[in-house]
Amino acid sequence: MITQVIVFLTMKIIVIDDEKKDSGEYLEAIRAIDSGALISSYDVADEYSSIVKKEIARLQFPILTANKRIHVTTFGKFEVYIDGVPVVSKYNKTRELFAFLVDKNGALSSTGEIMSALWDDSRVRHHISYLKNIRSDMFRALKSYGLEDVVVKQRGRLGIIPDMMECDYFDMISGDPKAIARYNGEYMSQYSWAEYTNGILADIKAGC
């Protein structure tokens, strides 16, 4: 007997076996989901397959890949999820700092490079103390999940370890056809400094 496990993203779990499918409980459990579900087994009867596909399509949070707790989306607006939940930071610039490091795809960036991107003005030196605050905020947020090692610090330079996260941008530049298909012409749309990379992605899409 195959057991289907429906895991609510609110950490609620319902276990339904083959016998209960006939009673309609399986169908009602799927329909009752508020924010989507993760199905542990793909042995789903044909009459339920369209419902399951619909629910997966409307998931508020991404489906996690085994062993990688960080999921980054860059197509459209930038967002970071850890364990399927959006990461909350104290400052808006904290998210932008992490986005900038993701855009660099593992390359280390100096304090000057970071400040020039995050503050597009002639008074970047006046933002040094603020940069220290958002950098501390970033590490605090990551450390709360035990994931502070995803960011590398080396002589005042910062970078991320791409292999520690799932990211549509990384997938696309590595030639993943599914990622290329998902790209819709927008990349980190809330940040003007991301336009250069967006141009590169557009060229990749056009060449496929």
C-alpha positions in Angstrom: 0.0 0.0 0.0 1.4 3.4 -1.0 1.1 6.2 1.5 0.8 9.8 0.3 2.2 12.5 2.6 0.9 16.0 2.2 3.2 18.5 4.0 1.6 21.9 4.6 4.1 24.8 4.5 2.7 25.8 7.9 4.4 22.6 9.1 1.1 20.6 9.3 1.3 17.1 8.0 -1.5 14.8 6.7 -0.9 11.2 5.9 -3.4 9.6 3.5 -3.1 6.0 2.2 -4.7 4.4 -0.8 -7.8 3.3 1.0 -8.6 6.8 2.1 -8.4 8.0 -1.5 -11.6 6.3 -2.2 -13.4 8.1 0.6 -12.5 11.5 -1.0 -10.4 12.5 2.0 -7.4 12.8 -0.3 -9.1 15.2 -2.6 -10.5 17.3 0.2 -7.1 17.5 1.9 -5.6 18.9 -1.3 -8.4 21.4 -1.7 -8.0 22.6 1.9 -4.5 23.7 1.4 -4.0 27.5 1.9 -0.5 28.0 0.6 0.3 24.8 -1.3 1.7 21.4 -0.4 4.6 19.2 -1.0 3.8 15.7 -2.1 6.3 13.1 -0.9 5.3 10.5 -3.6 4.5 11.1 -7.2 2.3 8.0 -7.5 -0.8 10.1 -7.9 -4.0 8.7 -9.6 -4.9 10.3 -12.9 -8.1 11.8 -11.5 -6.0 13.8 -9.0 -3.1 14.8 -11.2 -4.6 18.0 -12.5 -5.5 19.1 -8.9 -2.0 18.4 -7.7 -0.4 20.3 -10.6 -2.7 23.3 -9.9 -1.8 23.3 -6.2 2.0 23.1 -6.9 1.7 25.9 -9.4 0.2 28.2 -6.8 2.7 27.5 -4.1 3.5 30.8 -2.3 7.0 29.5 -1.4 9.4 27.5 -3.6 9.8 23.7 -3.5 13.0 23.0 -1.8 15.8 21.0 -3.3 17.4 18.4 -1.1 20.5 19.6 0.9 20.1 23.2 -0.2 18.1 25.3 2.3 18.6 28.6 0.5 16.5 29.3 -2.6 17.1 32.5 -4.5 14.8 33.9 -7.2 16.1 36.6 -9.4 13.8 36.6 -12.4 11.5 39.5 -11.9 12.1 40.8 -8.4 14.8 39.4 -6.1 13.8 37.3 -3.2 15.5 34.9 -0.8 13.9 32.0 0.9 15.4 29.7 3.7 13.6 26.5 4.4 10.8 27.8 2.1 10.1 31.0 4.0 11.1 34.5 2.9 14.0 35.9 4.8 13.2 39.0 6.8 15.9 41.6 7.5 16.1 44.8 9.5 17.1 47.1 6.6 15.9 47.1 3.0 19.6 47.5 2.0 20.4 44.2 3.6 18.5 42.4 0.9 20.1 44.5 -1.7 23.6 43.7 -0.4 22.9 40.0 -0.6 21.4 40.5 -4.1 24.5 42.2 -5.2 26.7 39.3 -4.0 24.4 36.8 -5.7 24.8 38.9 -9.0 28.6 38.5 -8.7 28.2 34.7 -8.7 30.9 34.0 -6.1 33.4 36.7 -7.1 34.6 38.8 -4.1 33.6 42.4 -4.1 35.4 45.2 -2.3 33.7 47.7 0.1 34.1 50.4 -2.6 32.4 48.3 -5.3 29.5 47.5 -3.0 29.0 51.1 -1.9 29.1 52.3 -5.5 26.3 49.9 -6.4 24.1 50.3 -3.4 24.4 54.1 -3.3 24.6 55.6 -6.7 25.8 59.1 -5.7 29.0 61.0 -5.1 28.9 60.7 -1.3 29.4 57.0 -1.0 32.0 57.5 1.7 29.3 58.8 4.0 27.6 55.5 3.8 30.4 53.4 5.4 28.8 53.2 8.8 25.5 52.2 7.3 27.2 49.5 5.2 28.6 48.1 8.4 25.1 47.9 9.9 23.6 46.1 6.9 26.5 43.8 6.7 26.0 42.9 10.3 22.3 42.5 9.7 22.9 40.1 6.8 25.2 37.9 8.9 22.8 38.0 11.8 19.9 36.8 9.6 22.0 34.0 8.1 23.4 33.0 11.5 19.9 32.6 12.9 19.5 29.7 10.4 23.1 28.4 10.9 24.0 29.5 7.3 26.4 32.4 7.9 29.1 30.4 6.0 27.3 31.1 2.7 29.0 34.5 2.7 32.8 34.6 2.5 34.7 37.4 4.1 38.3 38.0 3.0 40.3 41.1 3.7 37.3 43.4 3.6 35.9 41.7 0.6 32.6 39.8 0.5 31.3 37.0 -1.8 28.9 34.2 -1.7 29.3 30.4 -2.2 27.0 29.6 -5.2 27.0 25.9 -4.5 25.2 26.4 -1.2 22.0 27.7 -2.8 19.5 27.1 -5.5 19.2 30.1 -7.9 17.5 30.5 -11.3 20.2 32.9 -12.4 23.0 30.4 -11.7 21.0 27.7 -13.5 20.5 29.9 -16.5 24.1 30.9 -17.0 25.1 27.2 -16.7 22.8 26.5 -19.6 19.9 24.9 -17.9 17.1 24.9 -20.5 14.3 25.0 -17.9 15.9 28.2 -16.3 16.3 29.8 -19.8 12.6 29.1 -20.5 11.6 30.7 -17.2 13.5 33.9 -17.8 10.9 36.5 -18.9 13.2 39.5 -19.6 13.3 40.8 -16.0 16.1 40.2 -13.6 16.3 41.7 -10.1 14.0 44.4 -11.4 14.1 46.5 -8.3 17.8 47.3 -8.6 19.2 49.5 -11.4 22.7 48.0 -11.1 21.3 44.7 -12.2 20.5 46.0 -15.7 23.9 44.9 -17.1 23.4 41.3 -16.1 19.9 41.4 -17.4 21.3 42.3 -20.8 23.6 39.3 -20.7 20.6 37.0 -19.8 18.6 38.5 -22.6 21.4 37.7 -25.1 21.5 34.1 -23.7 17.7 33.8 -24.2 17.9 35.3 -27.7 20.6 32.8 -28.7 18.5 29.7 -27.8 
